[in-house]
């Protein structure tokens, strides 16, 4: 299940903080901004996704 709505500005800020922690430390304690469950970072050098245990794919970015 993936979210079916756009994230709010506040939810985006939480996701960006989590992405920075994942990229810097390889992990984060920040929960999903929608349901507060655990989130995971799945990606490689050109793309990544933030996946929530309950909500599914909550953020994706694809490079070239």
QUIFENZI-V569037 format. One line per field, one symbol per residue. psi: psi as a letter, one per 40 degrees, with the letter a starting at -180 (. if undefined). A space follows every 50 residues. Layout:
psi: ???
This chain:
psi: hiieiiiiddddddddddddddddeeiiehihedeeiiiihhaadeiiih hiddeahehihha.
